[in-house]
Amino acid sequence: MNSKVFFLAFITIVIWGSTFAAIRASLHGGYSSGHLVLVRYLIASSAFLMYALWPGVKFRLPKGGDLPGILALGWIGISIYHIGVTFGEQTISAGTTGMLIGSAPVFTALIAVLVLNEKLGTFGWIGLGIGFIGIILITLGTSGPAFEISSGALLVLMAAIATSFFFVFQKPYFKRYKPIELAAYFTWAGTLPFFCFTPDVLQTIQGATLEANLSAIYVGIFPAAIAYVTWSTALSLGNASSVTSMMYLEPAIAIFIAWIWLNEWPSTLSLIGGVVAITGVIVVNGIGSKQQRIRSKGFNAL
């Protein structure tokens, strides 16, 4: 990974790591989950529209044959993901959300095996098992005194699976479109379902605190717009597995920012689960992928 790709990926992860605390700040300040996803993606969509219409900018429209795939990926990677995260954070902390989303590479590896027929190897499967144990521990750490699994944790797990599909299937489109064009297409497509939350949104904005409104603007401009462009650019320039490995840092950043901003701290069991899950991700994408590359080189030499 060269320095440019590393910088773009790192900036993205820092911004995304701050998202979970910003979402909680908006929810605590008067926003409903539905109104928050609508407002932030109206802001993001408007930012991309302004860029596309800016004088001198050459912005291509998607080809007709690509539209179904772009719409589907926008709904999966934007609509389902952000509904899962935002509604999930009604009941679980920002740090716990970050740890669950940080487990996405485990789901990405499983999807690659089941859908793309990729081979994991022994260490890959071991890492996958470790990762899922970690996810279970994080989820159990959100349970209350009755030891019932939080619905918020299940929603965030849904989001992690959705973003894994998004990462796996968007890669071919980089051959035909610029990263900022793809980010705009996915954002516009993903915003469409959020219009169902339009009723009373103006009243929510007027009744929300200043911190909540500023947080909504922040998550609309930075995580929802700028970070998707920097991430798409990094993916288009670098190796997907190397770039995605930067997500190992996201849970730690999310926990730190939530602690500073909101004075939130995940439960001990969730923290243990987070360490276990990240270990599994490292085994899958580190040792497992290295083992697979060595095996492939060996076969190619025969």
C-alpha positions as CSV (number, residue, x, y, z in Angstrom):
1,M,0.0,0.0,0.0
2,N,1.6,3.3,-1.1
3,S,1.5,6.4,1.0
4,K,-1.3,8.0,-1.0
5,V,-3.6,5.0,-0.6
6,F,-2.7,4.7,3.1
7,F,-3.5,8.4,3.7
8,L,-6.8,8.2,2.0
9,A,-7.8,5.0,3.8
10,F,-6.6,6.3,7.2
11,I,-8.5,9.6,6.8
12,T,-11.7,7.6,5.9
13,I,-11.4,5.4,8.9
14,V,-10.9,8.3,11.3
15,I,-14.0,10.1,9.9
16,W,-16.1,6.9,9.9
17,G,-14.9,6.1,13.5
18,S,-16.3,9.5,14.6
19,T,-19.7,8.8,12.9
20,F,-21.1,6.6,15.7
21,A,-20.6,9.2,18.4
22,A,-22.0,12.0,16.1
23,I,-25.1,9.8,15.5
24,R,-25.6,9.3,19.2
25,A,-25.2,13.0,19.8
26,S,-28.0,13.8,17.3
27,L,-30.3,11.1,18.7
28,H,-29.8,12.4,22.2
29,G,-30.4,16.0,21.0
30,G,-33.8,15.5,19.6
31,Y,-33.5,13.7,16.3
32,S,-35.4,10.5,15.6
33,S,-33.5,7.8,13.7
34,G,-35.5,8.2,10.6
35,H,-35.2,11.9,10.4
36,L,-31.5,11.7,11.0
37,V,-30.8,9.4,8.1
38,L,-33.0,11.5,5.9
39,V,-31.3,14.8,6.8
40,R,-27.8,13.6,6.6
41,Y,-28.3,12.0,3.2
42,L,-30.2,15.0,1.8
43,I,-27.0,16.9,2.8
44,A,-24.7,14.3,1.2
45,S,-26.9,14.1,-2.0
46,S,-26.9,17.9,-2.3
47,A,-23.1,18.0,-2.0
48,F,-22.7,15.5,-4.8
49,L,-25.2,17.3,-6.9
50,M,-23.4,20.6,-6.5
51,Y,-20.1,18.9,-7.5
52,A,-21.7,17.2,-10.6
53,L,-23.2,20.6,-11.8
54,W,-20.0,22.6,-11.0
55,P,-18.7,24.4,-14.1
56,G,-15.9,22.5,-15.7
57,V,-16.6,19.2,-13.9
58,K,-17.0,16.2,-16.3
59,F,-19.5,14.0,-14.5
60,R,-20.8,11.0,-16.5
61,L,-24.2,9.5,-15.9
62,P,-24.3,5.7,-15.4
63,K,-24.9,3.4,-18.4
64,G,-28.4,1.9,-18.6
65,G,-27.0,-1.7,-18.1
66,D,-25.3,-0.6,-14.9
67,L,-28.3,1.1,-13.3
68,P,-29.9,-2.0,-11.7
69,G,-26.6,-3.0,-10.0
70,I,-25.9,0.6,-8.9
71,L,-29.4,0.9,-7.4
72,A,-29.1,-2.4,-5.6
73,L,-25.7,-1.5,-4.2
74,G,-27.0,1.9,-3.1
75,W,-29.9,0.4,-1.3
76,I,-27.8,-2.3,0.4
77,G,-24.6,-0.2,1.2
78,I,-26.4,3.1,2.0
79,S,-30.1,2.5,2.9
80,I,-29.9,-0.8,4.7
81,Y,-26.5,0.0,6.3
82,H,-27.5,3.4,7.7
83,I,-30.9,2.3,8.8
84,G,-29.3,-0.6,10.7
85,V,-26.6,1.6,12.3
86,T,-28.8,4.6,13.2
87,F,-31.8,2.7,14.5
88,G,-29.4,0.3,16.3
89,E,-27.7,3.1,18.1
90,Q,-31.0,3.9,19.9
91,T,-30.2,1.0,22.3
92,I,-26.4,0.4,22.1
93,S,-23.4,2.6,22.6
94,A,-21.3,4.2,19.9
95,G,-18.3,2.2,20.9
96,T,-20.1,-1.1,20.7
97,T,-21.6,-0.1,17.3
98,G,-18.0,0.6,16.1
99,M,-16.8,-2.8,17.2
100,L,-19.7,-4.6,15.5
101,I,-19.1,-2.7,12.2
102,G,-15.4,-3.4,12.6
103,S,-16.2,-7.1,12.2
104,A,-17.4,-6.4,8.6
105,P,-14.3,-8.0,7.1
106,V,-15.3,-11.3,8.7
107,F,-18.6,-11.2,6.8
108,T,-16.8,-10.0,3.7
109,A,-14.6,-13.1,3.7
110,L,-17.6,-15.4,4.2
111,I,-19.4,-13.7,1.3
112,A,-16.4,-14.0,-0.9
113,V,-16.3,-17.8,-0.1
114,L,-20.0,-18.4,-0.6
115,V,-20.7,-16.1,-3.6
116,L,-17.3,-15.7,-5.4
117,N,-16.1,-19.2,-4.6
118,E,-12.9,-17.9,-3.1
119,K,-10.7,-20.3,-1.0
120,L,-9.9,-19.4,2.6
121,G,-7.5,-22.1,3.6
122,T,-7.1,-23.5,7.1
123,F,-6.1,-20.3,8.8
124,G,-8.8,-18.4,7.0
125,W,-11.5,-20.7,8.4
126,I,-9.9,-20.6,11.9
127,G,-9.9,-16.8,11.7
128,L,-13.6,-16.8,10.6
129,G,-14.5,-18.9,13.6
130,I,-12.6,-16.6,16.0
131,G,-14.3,-13.6,14.4
132,F,-17.8,-15.0,14.9
133,I,-17.0,-15.9,18.5
134,G,-16.0,-12.3,19.0
135,I,-19.2,-11.0,17.4
136,I,-21.3,-13.2,19.7
137,L,-19.4,-11.9,22.8
138,I,-20.0,-8.2,21.6
139,T,-23.7,-8.9,21.0
140,L,-24.1,-10.7,24.4
141,G,-22.4,-7.7,26.0
142,T,-25.3,-5.5,24.9
143,S,-27.8,-7.7,26.8
144,G,-29.6,-6.3,29.8
145,P,-30.2,-7.9,33.2
146,A,-32.6,-10.4,31.7
147,F,-29.7,-11.5,29.3
148,E,-31.8,-10.7,26.3
149,I,-29.9,-9.8,23.1
150,S,-30.4,-6.1,22.2
151,S,-32.4,-5.5,19.1
152,G,-30.0,-2.6,18.4
153,A,-27.1,-5.1,18.2
154,L,-29.0,-7.2,15.7
155,L,-29.7,-4.1,13.6
156,V,-26.0,-3.2,13.6
157,L,-25.1,-6.7,12.6
158,M,-27.5,-6.4,9.7
159,A,-25.6,-3.2,8.8
160,A,-22.2,-5.0,9.0
161,I,-23.4,-7.7,6.6
162,A,-24.9,-5.1,4.2
163,T,-21.6,-3.1,4.0
164,S,-19.7,-6.4,3.4
165,F,-21.9,-7.1,0.3
166,F,-21.3,-3.4,-0.7
167,F,-17.5,-3.7,-0.5
168,V,-17.4,-7.1,-2.4
169,F,-19.7,-6.1,-5.3
170,Q,-18.7,-2.5,-6.0
171,K,-15.2,-3.2,-7.1
172,P,-16.0,-4.1,-10.8
173,Y,-17.6,-0.6,-11.3
174,F,-14.2,1.1,-10.8
175,K,-13.2,-0.1,-14.2
176,R,-16.0,2.1,-15.8
177,Y,-16.5,5.0,-13.4
178,K,-14.5,7.4,-11.3
179,P,-14.7,6.9,-7.5
180,I,-16.5,10.2,-6.9
181,E,-19.0,9.3,-9.6
182,L,-19.7,5.9,-8.0
183,A,-20.0,7.6,-4.5
184,A,-22.5,10.0,-5.9
185,Y,-24.6,7.2,-7.7
186,F,-24.7,5.1,-4.5
187,T,-25.6,8.1,-2.4
188,W,-28.4,9.2,-4.6
189,A,-29.8,5.7,-4.9
190,G,-29.5,5.1,-1.2
191,T,-31.2,8.4,-0.3
192,L,-34.5,7.5,-2.2
193,P,-35.9,5.1,0.5
194,F,-35.2,7.7,3.2
195,F,-38.0,9.9,1.8
196,C,-40.4,7.7,3.7
197,F,-39.2,9.6,6.9
198,T,-40.2,13.0,5.5
199,P,-43.3,13.7,7.7
200,D,-42.5,16.2,10.5
201,V,-38.8,16.4,9.7
202,L,-38.8,20.2,9.8
203,Q,-40.3,20.1,13.3
204,T,-37.6,17.8,14.4
205,I,-34.9,20.1,13.0
206,Q,-36.4,23.1,14.7
207,G,-36.8,21.3,18.1
208,A,-33.4,19.7,18.1
209,T,-30.4,21.1,20.1
210,L,-27.6,23.0,18.4
211,E,-25.2,20.1,19.0
212,A,-27.7,17.7,17.4
213,N,-28.1,19.8,14.3
214,L,-24.3,20.4,14.0
215,S,-23.8,16.7,14.4
216,A,-26.3,16.0,11.7
217,I,-24.6,18.4,9.3
218,Y,-21.2,16.8,10.2
219,V,-22.4,13.2,9.4
220,G,-24.0,14.5,6.2
221,I,-20.9,16.2,4.8
222,F,-18.0,14.2,6.2
223,P,-18.9,10.5,6.8
224,A,-21.7,10.3,4.2
225,A,-20.0,12.3,1.4
226,I,-16.3,13.0,1.8
227,A,-15.3,9.7,3.4
228,Y,-17.1,7.6,0.7
229,V,-15.1,9.4,-1.9
230,T,-11.7,9.0,-0.1
231,W,-12.6,5.3,0.5
232,S,-13.6,4.6,-3.1
233,T,-10.5,6.3,-4.3
234,A,-8.3,4.2,-2.0
235,L,-10.1,1.0,-3.2
236,S,-9.6,2.0,-6.8
237,L,-5.9,2.7,-6.4
238,G,-4.9,-0.1,-4.0
239,N,-5.4,-3.8,-3.2
240,A,-8.9,-4.3,-1.8
241,S,-7.7,-6.6,1.0
242,S,-4.9,-4.2,2.1
243,V,-7.2,-1.2,2.1
244,T,-10.0,-3.0,3.9
245,S,-7.5,-4.1,6.6
246,M,-7.5,-0.4,7.7
247,M,-10.9,-1.1,9.2
248,Y,-9.1,-2.8,12.1
249,L,-8.5,0.7,13.5
250,E,-12.2,1.8,13.3
251,P,-13.4,0.2,16.6
252,A,-10.6,1.7,18.6
253,I,-11.2,5.2,17.1
254,A,-15.0,4.8,17.7
255,I,-14.5,3.9,21.3
256,F,-12.0,6.7,22.0
257,I,-14.2,9.4,20.4
258,A,-17.3,8.1,22.1
259,W,-15.5,8.2,25.4
260,I,-14.2,11.8,24.9
261,W,-17.4,13.2,23.3
262,L,-20.2,11.3,25.1
263,N,-18.5,9.7,28.1
264,E,-19.7,6.3,26.9
265,W,-17.7,3.1,27.4
266,P,-18.8,-0.4,26.1
267,S,-19.3,-3.2,28.6
268,T,-16.4,-5.4,29.6
269,L,-17.8,-8.4,27.7
270,S,-18.3,-6.3,24.5
271,L,-14.7,-5.1,24.8
272,I,-13.4,-8.6,25.2
273,G,-15.5,-9.6,22.2
274,G,-14.1,-6.7,20.2
275,V,-10.6,-7.9,20.8
276,V,-11.5,-11.4,19.8
277,A,-13.3,-10.3,16.7
278,I,-10.4,-8.1,15.5
279,T,-8.1,-11.0,16.1
280,G,-10.3,-13.1,13.9
281,V,-10.3,-10.4,11.2
282,I,-6.5,-10.2,11.3
283,V,-6.2,-14.0,11.0
284,V,-8.6,-14.1,8.0
285,N,-7.2,-11.1,6.2
286,G,-3.6,-11.4,7.4
287,I,-2.3,-14.9,7.9
288,G,-5.1,-16.6,5.9
289,S,-4.8,-14.4,2.8
290,K,-1.0,-14.6,3.0
291,Q,-1.2,-18.4,3.2
292,Q,-3.5,-18.4,0.1
293,R,-1.2,-16.2,-1.9
294,I,1.8,-18.5,-1.1
295,R,-0.3,-21.5,-2.2
296,S,-1.4,-19.8,-5.4
297,K,2.2,-18.9,-6.3
298,G,3.2,-22.5,-5.7
299,F,0.5,-23.8,-8.1
300,N,1.5,-21.2,-10.7
301,A,5.1,-22.4,-10.5
302,L,4.1,-26.0,-11.3
